[in-house]
């Protein structure tokens, strides 16, 4: 079992910045990729960014809509993944979920954190 706890959401004006954090606990040695997804009202959950395990090179992937504005990073010593969000737009408003998949082919999700960008 893996537990994910997010923090850092909130209300920000367009053009502002927020930093999300997600701390993993439990069977952390089984974690492969970690990432962030988001879900806006009436829309499907979508991938924002993910970072692979160090054994897989630690590569990062981003949704086209956030490239150049968001940066994902992973502190393997602290079992934490971060999402630095700059130049926020109203369309970035959503609930952001931390995600991890494991060597046991399991998926884990955080409880979600609300990000609201006002115009």
Buried (B, 14 or more C-beta within 10 A) or exposed (E): EBBBBBEBBEEBEEEBEBBBBBBBEBBBEBBBBBBBBBBBEEEEBEBBBBBBBEEEEEEBBBBEEBEEBBBBBBEBEEBBBBBBBBEBBEEBBBBBBBBBBBEEEBEBBBEBBEBBBEE
